[in-house]
Amino acid sequence: MNSLPNLPRSVHELAPGGPLPGVGEVAEEPGLELSPKLVGFDSKDARSRSFNLLRAQLIKKLAETGGQLVGVTSPAPHAGKSFVASNLAASLGQLPNKRTFLIDLDLRRATIAQIFGLDASEGITEYLVDDSVELQKIGRHFRESNLVVYPTLPAPVNSAELMVSERLDQLIARARALGDDAIVIVDLPPVFANDDAILAAEKLDGVLVVVEQGVTTKKQLQGAMQLLHPTPILGTVFNRFKGGSGDPYGYGGKYSGYYSE
């Protein structure tokens, strides 16, 4: 398991006085460990290069469109969308001129907290259902990066109602007010799992669709894109891609196919 040294730091150092104030600190726990699949923090790791290339493509696309809020989804479960969202956010968080925020909106099957090794008692679900829950108690800032993570605890909730709630609209409005140097990555549920991704995507500036090679069908991809319309599809990400030259990991060695419009 990978651990990240010098973890705790208040987000006040990251965004003083910003619209998402003081999201709290990661507790200094000896057992706090990142998933071994979370490679985006380490640019020296060969597995991170695909996410760095994806990062560059996304920044270019957002500069063209003026967008800021990006959803990550997949047509069906188990395609690795949360893996991609987490590593993309970690990679973005290494840039000194960008502030990156990762929000887990996969309320029923949330995995972001597990990937980042966060032992949270409250998450985005609690924030959406309870007006007394403060956002600053949910977010966690990772030291030595410009990344803040807002985890979710999976719960059997009526998630569709929360996707159209005033509370979520307020959260999106606060995210949009962060400024031009901020990028917000939103981990969405799979498109065909329920209508959560469709409802939430309407509030975002664009969506990345994660495709699992050899598993996701052309029909599934086309159907997902139709359901997400009119939200712009910023690109497709081939996860577990095999066949690229010089890449023993299968995370997208053939870069021309890893990210495409």
C-alpha positions as CSV (number, residue, x, y, z in Angstrom):
1,M,0.0,0.0,0.0
2,N,1.2,3.5,-0.8
3,S,1.2,6.2,1.9
4,L,1.4,10.0,1.4
5,P,3.8,11.8,3.8
6,N,3.0,15.1,5.5
7,L,-0.7,14.7,4.8
8,P,-2.6,17.1,7.1
9,R,-2.9,20.7,6.0
10,S,-5.9,23.1,6.2
11,V,-7.4,24.1,2.9
12,H,-7.3,27.7,4.1
13,E,-3.7,27.7,2.7
14,L,-5.1,26.5,-0.6
15,A,-8.1,28.8,-1.1
16,P,-8.2,31.5,1.6
17,G,-11.6,33.1,1.8
18,G,-12.9,31.2,-1.2
19,P,-16.5,30.1,-1.8
20,L,-15.6,26.6,-0.5
21,P,-14.1,27.6,2.8
22,G,-12.0,25.6,5.2
23,V,-12.7,22.1,4.2
24,G,-10.9,20.7,7.2
25,E,-7.8,18.5,7.6
26,V,-7.0,14.9,7.0
27,A,-6.5,13.4,10.5
28,E,-2.9,12.4,11.2
29,E,-3.5,8.7,11.4
30,P,-0.7,6.2,11.2
31,G,-2.9,3.7,9.3
32,L,-4.0,6.1,6.6
33,E,-3.1,4.5,3.3
34,L,-3.8,5.2,-0.3
35,S,-4.9,2.5,-2.8
36,P,-2.0,1.1,-4.7
37,K,-4.0,2.0,-7.8
38,L,-3.8,5.7,-6.9
39,V,-0.7,6.6,-9.0
40,G,-1.6,10.1,-10.1
41,F,0.3,11.8,-7.2
42,D,3.6,10.4,-8.4
43,S,4.8,11.6,-11.7
44,K,7.9,9.3,-11.4
45,D,5.6,6.3,-11.6
46,A,5.3,5.1,-15.2
47,R,1.7,4.3,-14.7
48,S,0.9,8.0,-14.1
49,R,1.9,9.1,-17.5
50,S,-1.5,8.3,-19.1
51,F,-3.2,10.4,-16.5
52,N,-0.8,13.3,-17.1
53,L,-1.5,13.1,-20.8
54,L,-5.3,13.0,-20.1
55,R,-4.8,16.0,-17.8
56,A,-3.2,18.0,-20.5
57,Q,-5.9,17.2,-23.0
58,L,-8.6,18.1,-20.5
59,I,-7.0,21.4,-19.6
60,K,-6.8,22.3,-23.3
61,K,-10.5,21.4,-23.9
62,L,-11.6,23.4,-20.9
63,A,-9.6,26.4,-22.0
64,E,-11.4,26.2,-25.4
65,T,-14.9,25.9,-23.9
66,G,-14.5,27.9,-20.7
67,G,-15.7,25.0,-18.7
68,Q,-14.8,24.2,-15.1
69,L,-17.0,21.3,-13.8
70,V,-16.3,17.9,-15.4
71,G,-18.2,14.7,-14.7
72,V,-16.6,11.2,-15.1
73,T,-18.9,8.3,-15.8
74,S,-19.2,5.0,-17.7
75,P,-22.0,3.3,-19.5
76,A,-22.1,0.3,-17.0
77,P,-20.5,-0.5,-13.6
78,H,-17.0,-1.8,-13.1
79,A,-15.4,0.0,-16.0
80,G,-13.0,1.9,-13.7
81,K,-14.6,5.4,-13.7
82,S,-13.7,6.1,-10.1
83,F,-10.2,4.9,-10.7
84,V,-9.9,7.3,-13.6
85,A,-11.5,10.2,-11.8
86,S,-9.2,9.7,-8.8
87,N,-6.0,9.5,-10.7
88,L,-7.0,12.4,-13.0
89,A,-7.7,14.5,-10.0
90,A,-4.5,13.5,-8.3
91,S,-2.6,14.4,-11.5
92,L,-4.3,17.7,-11.8
93,G,-3.5,18.4,-8.1
94,Q,0.2,18.4,-8.9
95,L,-0.1,21.5,-11.0
96,P,1.0,24.7,-9.0
97,N,-1.3,26.9,-11.1
98,K,-4.5,24.9,-10.7
99,R,-6.8,24.1,-7.7
100,T,-8.5,20.8,-8.1
101,F,-11.6,19.6,-6.3
102,L,-12.9,16.0,-6.5
103,I,-16.5,15.4,-5.5
104,D,-18.0,11.9,-5.2
105,L,-21.6,11.9,-6.4
106,D,-21.9,8.2,-6.8
107,L,-24.0,8.1,-3.7
108,R,-25.0,4.5,-3.7
109,R,-21.7,2.8,-4.5
110,A,-19.1,5.5,-3.5
111,T,-15.5,4.4,-3.6
112,I,-13.5,7.6,-3.6
113,A,-13.0,7.5,0.2
114,Q,-11.6,4.0,0.0
115,I,-9.2,4.9,-2.9
116,F,-7.8,7.9,-0.9
117,G,-7.8,6.0,2.4
118,L,-10.2,8.4,4.1
119,D,-11.9,7.3,7.3
120,A,-14.8,9.7,7.0
121,S,-17.8,9.9,9.4
122,E,-19.8,12.2,7.1
123,G,-19.8,12.7,3.3
124,I,-21.6,14.4,0.5
125,T,-24.8,12.4,1.1
126,E,-25.1,13.7,4.6
127,Y,-24.4,17.2,3.3
128,L,-27.2,16.9,0.8
129,V,-29.8,15.5,3.2
130,D,-29.0,17.6,6.3
131,D,-28.7,21.4,6.2
132,S,-26.8,21.3,9.5
133,V,-23.8,19.4,7.9
134,E,-21.1,21.8,7.0
135,L,-19.1,21.3,3.8
136,Q,-15.8,22.2,5.5
137,K,-16.1,19.1,7.7
138,I,-16.3,16.8,4.7
139,G,-13.5,18.0,2.4
140,R,-9.9,16.7,2.8
141,H,-6.9,18.5,1.4
142,F,-3.8,16.4,0.5
143,R,-0.6,18.1,1.5
144,E,2.0,18.7,-1.2
145,S,-0.8,19.0,-3.7
146,N,-3.6,21.4,-4.7
147,L,-6.2,18.7,-4.4
148,V,-9.3,18.7,-2.1
149,V,-11.4,15.5,-2.0
150,Y,-15.1,15.5,-0.9
151,P,-15.8,11.8,-0.2
152,T,-19.2,10.1,0.1
153,L,-20.2,7.2,2.2
154,P,-22.3,4.7,0.2
155,A,-25.9,4.6,1.5
156,P,-29.3,3.2,0.3
157,V,-30.7,6.7,-0.3
158,N,-33.2,8.0,-2.9
159,S,-30.3,9.4,-4.8
160,A,-32.3,10.7,-7.8
161,E,-34.1,13.2,-5.5
162,L,-30.8,14.4,-4.2
163,M,-29.5,15.0,-7.7
164,V,-32.3,17.5,-8.3
165,S,-32.2,19.0,-4.8
166,E,-31.7,22.7,-4.0
167,R,-28.8,21.6,-1.8
168,L,-26.9,20.1,-4.7
169,D,-27.7,23.2,-6.8
170,Q,-26.1,25.3,-4.1
171,L,-23.0,23.1,-4.0
172,I,-22.7,23.4,-7.8
173,A,-23.1,27.2,-7.6
174,R,-20.3,27.4,-5.0
175,A,-18.1,25.3,-7.1
176,R,-18.6,27.6,-10.1
177,A,-17.6,30.6,-8.0
178,L,-14.2,29.1,-7.2
179,G,-12.4,31.1,-10.0
180,D,-10.7,30.4,-13.3
181,D,-7.8,28.5,-11.7
182,A,-10.1,25.8,-10.3
183,I,-11.1,22.5,-11.9
184,V,-13.9,20.4,-10.3
185,I,-13.9,16.6,-11.1
186,V,-17.2,14.9,-10.3
187,D,-17.3,11.1,-10.0
188,L,-20.8,10.2,-11.3
189,P,-22.6,6.9,-11.2
190,P,-22.7,4.7,-14.3
191,V,-25.2,6.0,-16.8
192,F,-27.3,2.8,-17.0
193,A,-27.2,2.1,-13.2
194,N,-30.0,4.7,-12.6
195,D,-30.8,8.2,-13.8
196,D,-28.5,9.9,-11.3
197,A,-25.7,10.5,-13.8
198,I,-28.1,12.0,-16.4
199,L,-29.6,14.3,-13.8
200,A,-26.3,15.5,-12.4
201,A,-24.6,15.8,-15.8
202,E,-27.1,18.5,-16.8
203,K,-25.5,20.8,-14.1
204,L,-21.9,20.3,-15.4
205,D,-19.8,21.7,-18.3
206,G,-19.0,18.3,-19.8
207,V,-18.4,14.6,-19.2
208,L,-15.6,12.1,-19.7
209,V,-16.9,8.6,-20.5
210,V,-14.8,5.7,-19.4
211,V,-14.9,2.7,-21.6
212,E,-13.5,-0.7,-20.6
213,Q,-11.8,-2.4,-23.6
214,G,-13.4,-5.6,-24.6
215,V,-16.3,-5.2,-22.2
216,T,-18.1,-2.0,-23.0
217,T,-20.1,-2.4,-26.3
218,K,-20.5,0.1,-29.0
219,K,-24.3,0.1,-28.4
220,Q,-23.7,0.8,-24.7
221,L,-21.4,3.8,-25.5
222,Q,-23.8,5.2,-28.1
223,G,-26.8,4.8,-25.7
224,A,-24.9,6.5,-22.9
225,M,-24.0,9.5,-25.0
226,Q,-27.6,9.8,-26.2
227,L,-28.8,9.8,-22.6
228,L,-26.2,12.4,-21.5
229,H,-27.1,14.8,-24.3
230,P,-27.1,17.8,-24.4
231,T,-24.2,17.8,-21.9
232,P,-21.0,17.9,-24.0
233,I,-18.9,14.7,-24.1
234,L,-15.4,16.0,-23.6
235,G,-13.8,12.7,-24.4
236,T,-13.7,8.9,-24.0
237,V,-11.2,7.2,-21.8
238,F,-10.2,3.6,-22.6
239,N,-9.5,1.9,-19.3
240,R,-7.6,-1.4,-19.0
241,F,-6.4,-0.8,-22.6
242,K,-4.0,-3.5,-23.9
243,G,-2.0,-3.5,-27.1
244,G,-0.2,-0.1,-26.7
245,S,3.5,-0.3,-27.4
246,G,5.8,-0.1,-24.4
247,D,3.1,-0.1,-21.7
248,P,3.1,-3.2,-19.5
249,Y,0.4,-1.9,-17.2
250,G,-2.6,-1.8,-19.6
251,Y,-3.7,1.7,-18.4
252,G,-3.6,3.3,-21.8
253,G,-0.2,3.0,-23.4
254,K,-1.6,3.8,-26.9
255,Y,-2.2,7.4,-26.1
256,S,-4.0,8.3,-29.3
257,G,-6.7,5.9,-28.2
258,Y,-6.7,6.8,-24.5
259,Y,-8.4,10.1,-24.9
260,S,-10.5,11.0,-27.9
261,E,-13.2,13.4,-28.8
